[in-house]
Structure formats: C-alpha cells, structure tokens
Amino acid sequence: MSTLRDRVMLPLLGVILALAAWEATVLVYRLPVVVLPSPWNVARTLVDLIGTAPFWRNVAVSLYEFVAGYLLGGACGIATGLLIGEWRRFRAAATPVIESLRFIVPFAWIPLTILWFGTSAIGKILLVAYAVFFVMVVSTARSIALVEPTLSRVGTMLGMGRWAIAFRVHLRAAAPGIASAARAAAAIGWIAVVAAEYIGSSAGLGFMITNAAMSLATGVVIAGMIVIGLVGAGVSAAIHWLSRAWLDYR
Amino acid sequence: MTRSDTDTALDRNGDSAPHVDQATMHEAQSPGSPSGRRDELAFDRIRHHYVSGSRRIEVLDDVSFTVPEGTVACVVGPSGCGKSTLLSLAAGLARPAGGTVSWAGAPVRIGPNPHLGMAFQQPGLFPWMTVRNNVAIGLTTRGRSRQDARKIADEFLQTVGLADFRDAYPSQLSGGMAQRVGIARALALRPRLLLLDEPFAAVDAFTRLKLQQEFKLLLKLDRPTVVFVTHDVSEAILLGDVIVVMSQRPASVLRIIPVDREDRNRASPAYARKLAEALECLGVTSDAEPE
C-alpha cells in the first residue's frame, strides 16, 4: 500500500499541485494568453503540434545535429583521453591546450560559429561536438589514470603488448567511468543544440520556439519547451540503456 | 552458491590432479622444454630503489642468487623488504637500477615473456570478465583457440576448487577465492617460469593446506622454475627447494637455506631445526612475523 502511495499518489500529487499553481497564477493575475497560457491551453497546442509535419521536421533537425555532434565529439574525446592516459609526451603537450580551452564554455563560441558557418547544421554539430569533447577527454583520461595498476601488470604477464593493454585492459576497465560521463555529456550536448538554435538557425526545435515567440504564439513556445525536456530525458535514458551492456558486471 | 556446492568442488579436488595431467600433458611440451633446456633464473648483484615524492627509497641492495631449472626458491623476509620488487624484475615489469636479472641465459627485457606465469599479491582479475574467461584469456593471447582455452581454464579452476564459480564475476568472490583464480590463471599457462607473490595469503588455513598439496603435485607435472614469495616460513619449508632469507630494506640476501625431503616432515626434528634456522635469520623466535 505504501509503495502505491509513494510511487504513484505522491508524485501525481506533486504534478497536480504544480499545474494548479500555474493555472491559479493565470486566473489570479488574469494573464492574457500571449503572456502565459493555461496548462490546458498548452496541452491542446501540444497535441495539435504533434499532428503537424513541420514539428517533426524540427525535432528531426535538432536530433540530427545533436547525434552527429555527440558521436563526433564523443569519439574524438575518448580517443584523445586514451592518448593522454597512455602516452606521457602527448599528455604533456595536450594538457595546456585542453585546460585552457575547456573553460571557454560552448555558448561563448556561438557568435563565431554563426560567423563561420551561418545558420547551417554544421555550426551546431561542431558546437555540440566541442561541448561533448571536453567532458569526454577529461573523464576518459581520469578513468584510465584510476585503473588499478595490477591490471596493467597482469596484461603484460599474459603476453599483451602496450596497445593491447591500452585497448583491452585500460579502456575496458575505464568503461564505467566513460559511460557515466557519456550521460553527462549528452545533457550538455542537448543544451548546446537548443541554445545554438535559439540564437541563429533556420530549423530545429529552438528555431521553432523563437519563431513562435516572435509571432506571440506563447502556447507553442511552452509546448516546444516541454518537447525539449522530453527529448532530453529520452536521449539520456537511451544512452543509459546503451551503456548498460558494458556495465553489467558490477 | 550453497555450502554443499563448495564442498563438492573441494571433494572433486582429490582426483583432479591426474585429470589435469591427462588432459593437458600432451600440449604442455612447449618447444625446447625437454632435455637440455636451461631454464635458470639468476639475480646478479641487483640494486633497486623507488622514488616517493622527493625521497629516494633504496629497496634492494646487492641481491644475488640463482634458481636452477625446475627448482623452487621460496623468498622470505620482513614485509616491505622488496620481495615483490624482486618478482617484478624477474617478470620484466621493471628494470633494475643496477645488476642484471637473467632468464635462460639472457638478460630479462621489459615486456611480455612467453614462458612466464605470475600470480600477484592483489589478484588483479579483470572485473568485466567471468572467472573462467579470466583464466582463459592468458591462453588465448598466447594463441590457443577459445575452445581449448576454456577447457583448460575449467580444469585449473577445478584444481583450485572453484569449478562452480566459473560463470561468476570477480566482484562476487571473496578475497581468498579471487586469489585462487589468480593462481589458476598463472598455472593454466603451464609456464616454464612461475613467479608467485604470497599467493595463499588471503586463503583460509584449511584451503591453504589443500592448495599447497595441489600445488606440489602440479609442480611435479611440468617442473617449472619457481620463485615463491611468502611470509610464512613453514610454507617455505614445505614448498621450497631452497629458502632465500632476505634482510630489512634495503634488502640483501642473509642466507640461502637448502631444504631436503626430510625437512618437510613437520613431525621431524629436522623440520624444527630448519624452522628455527630461518626464523633466527629473520631475528624472530616464533613465526608470528608481522606482515
């Protein structure tokens, strides 16, 4: 009984209270639809939106930019992190560059990406890749540094060479750390896509929202925000599910 | 796993050594292994140190001894005296600061040695692999087929009493069990040079006695050259052909004590004399040596 209450009733109560507060705000302050539409209004807008082709095109564009950038940045980040972990000289050369760039947040690059790539997808893809890259480099290098030293010695004892140990022992042993970083990177990458689309784009969810805001379709703005949240949660869950296969021994 | 499962695994141990003998004997004859091989391990005036912060800590100071082909040298000494370092040097995991380690007449190089099997103080099992794959992987990296490797792994897991745990992951094992898997992994390679770093340290007393007996039988099979680091002097007498007694750090060899067949009989006065001799070297009067 208590599980039903804790798992269903109480969360539901929280959601209902939040929606009620929203509805009450609209009623009490007599807010016009342009400023803040009611939850019911937003829900209807969302249902209408889901039935249109342009909406799905915008979702597809945002997801494409995200996935392409995520894979690019993730692959480069893991490869660079592995090199930093394995090769002392590379670490010495790469560390100052990475340390100085990684605190220039991705959003600081948005004006430059628009200047260089206009409103095309490439600018967004590179921005996501940039955001994901630094998360992955730092965490991959750190996870590899934390691998138990005995495992490397065991690798040598079993007849593995340096790079066999790097890939089959170090990278594999670092996989749990890399996988949890991959989830964090997904959240950051998704934020980067939306932010970039807000500022300069010709398609995508961020574009849809800024367009709606300019034509005072506030219902669409909020519905779009909800979709961004849902897609982000879906992406995070998908990456969690994909990385599970690598972590099942714990 | 229930208690009775473990019991049956141990019971089967009784006849597992001849079983291993039959199944793996024909493939054990590695090239150049029979007559005329000179699988001798020699430490010649070894000096070694490591750097901790700004301090240089001398570990080994002029260590020399030779382990002739097919014999077992048990190295005993105070903890932290550099016994493990000695094994690392012999395994090609580190280069000595001075002196040479040679194996089969040639200086040991950094990197893999195809004749080597080693069990480490920390078991060092790959946490993402099952127990069976942990034992099998050394065989596949050395070119055995996956199928063969699994079969051999199963045999050696049975020898160490862990046949029922072959599909478990290392996180599911106790410290002593993990250490036994580490031993099985080293033995399954059928190495010509076997280095063991306190392999039975985390194993309970009963299992330890069983493993010591199994181990002696397995050594008879292949007659590898063995360096066995232990802090247990009675274990050294039981398993060693010689006992190498090391001093405090920076360590040198205090004495090399030969062990005869008769010395291994724990009821004999010879055993007591050996024990007393080794302990006296170590500066203790009982074998309650801190480790």
Interface residues (C-beta under 8 A of the other chain):
Chain A: E148 T150 L151 R153 V154 T156 M157 L158 G159 M160 G161 A164 V169 R172 A173 A175 W246 Y249 R250
Chain B: S88 A91 G92 L93 G111 P112 P114 L116 G117 M118 F120 Q122 P123 G124 F126 P127 W128 M129 I137 G138 T141 R142 Y169 S171 R185 A186 L189
